[in-house]
Amino acid sequence: MVAGAGGAAGAALPADRIVVSRWTRLLENQRVLAVALLAPGVIILVVFIAYPFVMAIWFALTNISVGQVGEFVGIANFTKAWEDTIFQTAFKNTVFYTFWATVFKLSLGMWLALLLNRHFRFKRLVRASMLLPFIIPTVLSAFAWRWMFDPTFSVINWSLYHAGWITDRLPFLSNGDWAMWCAILVNTWRGMPFFAITLLAGLQTINPDLHEAAALDGANAWHRFWHVTWPLLLPVTLVVVVFSVIQTFSDFQLIYVLTGGGPANSTHLVATYAYQIGVASGLLGEGAAISLFMFPVLFGVVWVQLRYLKRMEGA
Amino acid sequence: MVIERRWKKWFYFYIPLAVFIVFTLFPFYWMGVTAFRPDPELYRSWRAANATPFWTLDPTIEHFQGLLASTEFLQWLWNTMLIATVSTLISLICGMFAGYALARLRFRGSEFLGTAIFITYLVPQTLLFIPLADIIRNMHLGNTPWALMLTYPTFLIPFCTWLLMGYFKTIPRELEECARIDGATRFGAMVRIIFPVAVPGILSAGIFAFTLSWNEFIYALVFLSSVDQKTVPVGVVSELIRGDTFFWGQLMAGALLGSVPVALAYSFFVEYYVAGLTGSVKG
């Protein structure tokens, strides 16, 4: 039937259009069409990602600075950064920040996803509003947090003081350790909805019969989560964690607004320190080298992700 | 029995959910209250007896007036809107084409290209901003909207491609084949048959890309220098903090106004946004 219709249409074709432009005919070739369709995107990615990446390596191997042509200096920038105590702090901070923020985002996000997966009034409204921290530009919401952490006018201090829990103000952003935890808190606040909504989408694909069967077999809520929900959610969870780790590890804007790397350079992340050296001080070579220290970690994470994707396709 | 269950529901469900809602939304409430609070009330110490932090007794719009009068906020808003829209459109077109090619066409290297595009998706902006700033300057794009319109697609195209590729794969091949049998070219079938069917996927990718562009900070901070070229996040940071002085009322007014367009866009397309969000990780 289909073949017959195709044959008839095929036969009618040449009469319909005698003039087929050369281009049209070329584009009928799958390979030519593929090249044409992929070209615009690939060109942008090559010019603005691949090329800058090569340039980043070149910069990092020279002593280039603003307005000055660089000379090749080998790995001097890398060794200099490696021995720089501020860089060491920044790198440790980045690992610490990424680890704890991811732990909190995953655990709270999972909890929130489980809560949102139930039926309640205004469910759609609540779900939609939960994503707001993720939508609103981070810089703008980070300012709201900074104002809430303000040394003199903090609403959190006010509340805790009037609740009788503290007698003196808490040094939210004026103490290095406190400031780091505050940044982790804000990052968790911002990233948790992403975990919650993505995991919620995963939860909704789980067949409720599985839970019923487990409940009939006497499993309590915790067991049902641990032995039914968690294993089924694991694929989604892994992907979300990879995305979040990359975003958190390379974070810039939140620290830039919240602490600016202070007090006394104690909350710098690799990215904010690279900005300080590369842009604020104009030492492009050193800044590029500092940025590139993120690369091995990011590469490792992406590699794990790709291997995992391959295995999924194989399965 | 019933009483116990109700108690349980409160303990395990309503109270945690309420805590989550307050935690999530309080900063926005705080932004709003601060924006409408008159200065004398704003700068009243947290220990002052008459401090009323959670509301304001005489709301004022002076911060909004001050913001619009003393800064180029509307210009920033327009810049951000323009840049976000253009970079979203560029990325959507590139993503639709590339996604279609990867989902439907057979050619050598398609798997490699798919993987390569996926990898660029995971390259963060902070890795490349220093050499990129130099490249932008050499191309004479520095301090123009094009600096961002052309670089934002670097993180939007991979994600649009990936998302749309997944979407195109769910569209039955027969649809296209029918069109081809009726004499449509491959390109024609893609544009007239596949793209219209994929509108929900395209909307998801578009709304997600738009919010990502609106949120971007470091490229805008590094590539733009003059006040009238800035985007909202950069303008608010660089113009409302003078020296060590924070103009908190105006800052919060700016944060509030700068959030409205993206929040509105989000609220109209919540379902698509969520589909884009979840699709962006599942691929």
Interface residues (C-beta under 8 A of the other chain):
Chain A: V2 A5 G6 A9 G10 A12 L13 D16 R17 T24 L27 E28 Q30 R31 L33 A34 V35 L37 L38 P40 G41 V42 I44 L45 F48 I49 Y51 P52 F53 M55 A56 W58 F59 L108 W111 L112 L115 R118 F120 V126 A128 S129 M130 L131 L132 P133 I135 I136 P137 T138 V139 L140 S141 F143 A144 W145 W147 M148 D150 T152 F153 S154 V155 N157 W158 S159 Y161 R169 W189 M192 P193 F194 I197 T198 A201 V236 V239 V240 V242 F243 I246 Q247 F249 S250 D251 F252 Q253 Y256 V257 V270 A271 A274 Y275 G278 V279 L284 G287 A288 S291 L292 M294 F295 L298 V301 V302 Q305 L306 L309
Chain B: F13 P16 L17 F20 I21 F23 T24 L25 P27 F28 W30 M31 T34 L42 Y43 R44 S45 W46 R47 A51 P53 F54 I90 I93 C94 G95 F97 A98 Y100 A101 L102 L105 R106 F107 R108 S110 L113 T115 I117 F118 I119 T120 L122 V123 P124 Q125 T126 L127 L128 F129 I130 P131 L132 A133 D134 I135 L150 T151 P153 T154 I157 P158 T161 I181 D182 G183 T185 R186 F187 T211 W214 N215 F217 I218 V222 V232 P233 V234 V236 V237 W248 L251 M252 G254 A255 G258 S259 V262 A263 Y266 S267 V270 Y273 V274 L277 T278 V281 K282 G283
